[in-house]
Amino acid sequence: MEKTKNYILLHLNILLFSFTGVFSKAASVQYNRHGLGSILLYVFLMLMVLNCFVYALIWQKVIKRFELNVAYANKTIYLIWSQIWAVVIFHESLTPQNIVGLLVVFVGVMVVQYYG
């Protein structure tokens, strides 16, 4: 049960980290539309920095519970979350190459889980 709890904490933290990309893209969109005068640009930049700060603090606590190779292999799940946010929030398209790449990442994480 403790192992499951640790993995849940690890993946919730990775999910949190994935929002850094969301805030970064949102800031970029604001900059492209309104330039440096956009208040939302600075809001998204501050959210991005705050998110990275909170993530870093939690990450230091969480990785103590894992071997580093397992923790960092799981961190690549960030790519899957990022693709989900790209499609859901920014309405970007999901190509067959994206799907193949995400499957490769997922299989890689599973291999490390099994042998790590």
C-alpha positions as CSV (number, residue, x, y, z in Angstrom):
1,M,0.0,0.0,0.0
2,E,2.9,2.4,0.8
3,K,4.4,1.7,-2.6
4,T,1.1,2.6,-4.3
5,K,0.9,5.8,-2.3
6,N,4.4,6.8,-3.3
7,Y,3.6,6.3,-7.0
8,I,0.5,8.3,-6.7
9,L,2.4,11.2,-5.1
10,L,5.1,10.9,-7.8
11,H,2.6,11.0,-10.6
12,L,0.6,13.8,-9.0
13,N,3.8,15.8,-8.8
14,I,4.6,15.1,-12.5
15,L,1.0,16.2,-13.3
16,L,1.7,19.4,-11.4
17,F,4.9,19.9,-13.4
18,S,3.0,19.5,-16.7
19,F,1.1,22.7,-16.0
20,T,4.4,24.6,-16.3
21,G,4.1,24.0,-20.1
22,V,0.5,25.1,-20.0
23,F,1.3,28.4,-18.3
24,S,4.3,28.9,-20.6
25,K,2.2,28.4,-23.7
26,A,-0.6,30.6,-22.3
27,A,2.0,33.4,-21.7
28,S,3.3,32.9,-25.2
29,V,-0.2,33.3,-26.6
30,Q,-0.7,36.5,-24.6
31,Y,2.6,37.9,-25.8
32,N,1.8,37.1,-29.4
33,R,-1.6,38.7,-29.2
34,H,-1.0,41.7,-27.0
35,G,2.8,42.2,-26.5
36,L,4.5,43.1,-23.3
37,G,1.5,45.2,-22.2
38,S,-0.7,42.2,-21.4
39,I,-1.4,41.7,-17.7
40,L,-2.2,38.1,-18.4
41,L,1.3,37.6,-19.8
42,Y,2.7,38.4,-16.4
43,V,0.1,36.4,-14.6
44,F,0.9,33.3,-16.6
45,L,4.7,33.9,-16.1
46,M,4.2,34.2,-12.4
47,L,2.1,31.0,-12.3
48,M,4.8,29.2,-14.3
49,V,7.5,30.3,-11.8
50,L,5.3,29.5,-8.8
51,N,4.4,26.1,-10.3
52,C,8.1,25.3,-10.9
53,F,8.9,26.3,-7.3
54,V,6.2,24.1,-5.7
55,Y,7.1,21.2,-8.0
56,A,10.8,21.4,-7.1
57,L,10.0,21.3,-3.4
58,I,7.7,18.4,-3.7
59,W,10.0,16.6,-6.1
60,Q,12.8,16.6,-3.6
61,K,10.5,15.0,-1.0
62,V,9.1,12.4,-3.4
63,I,12.3,11.2,-5.0
64,K,13.7,10.1,-1.6
65,R,11.2,7.2,-1.8
66,F,12.5,5.9,-5.1
67,E,15.6,4.8,-6.9
68,L,16.7,7.7,-9.1
69,N,16.4,5.6,-12.4
70,V,12.7,4.8,-11.5
71,A,11.8,8.4,-10.5
72,Y,13.4,9.9,-13.6
73,A,11.9,7.3,-15.9
74,N,8.5,8.1,-14.6
75,K,9.1,11.8,-15.1
76,T,8.9,11.2,-18.8
77,I,5.1,10.7,-18.3
78,Y,5.2,14.5,-18.4
79,L,5.3,14.2,-22.2
80,I,2.0,12.3,-22.1
81,W,0.3,15.0,-19.9
82,S,1.7,17.7,-22.1
83,Q,0.2,16.2,-25.2
84,I,-3.1,15.8,-23.4
85,W,-3.1,19.5,-22.4
86,A,-2.1,20.5,-26.0
87,V,-5.1,18.7,-27.4
88,V,-7.6,19.6,-24.6
89,I,-6.7,23.1,-23.7
90,F,-5.0,24.5,-26.9
91,H,-6.9,22.4,-29.4
92,E,-3.8,21.1,-31.2
93,S,-4.0,18.0,-33.3
94,L,-2.7,14.6,-32.3
95,T,-0.8,13.0,-35.1
96,P,0.0,9.3,-35.6
97,Q,3.7,10.2,-34.9
98,N,2.7,11.8,-31.6
99,I,0.8,8.6,-30.6
100,V,3.7,6.4,-31.6
101,G,6.1,8.6,-29.6
102,L,3.9,8.5,-26.5
103,L,3.6,4.8,-26.7
104,V,7.4,4.5,-26.9
105,V,7.6,6.6,-23.8
106,F,5.0,4.6,-22.0
107,V,6.6,1.3,-22.8
108,G,10.0,2.7,-21.7
109,V,8.5,3.6,-18.3
110,M,7.0,0.2,-18.0
111,V,10.3,-1.5,-18.8
112,V,12.1,0.5,-16.1
113,Q,9.3,-0.3,-13.6
114,Y,9.5,-4.0,-14.3
115,Y,13.3,-4.2,-14.3
116,G,14.2,-1.2,-12.0
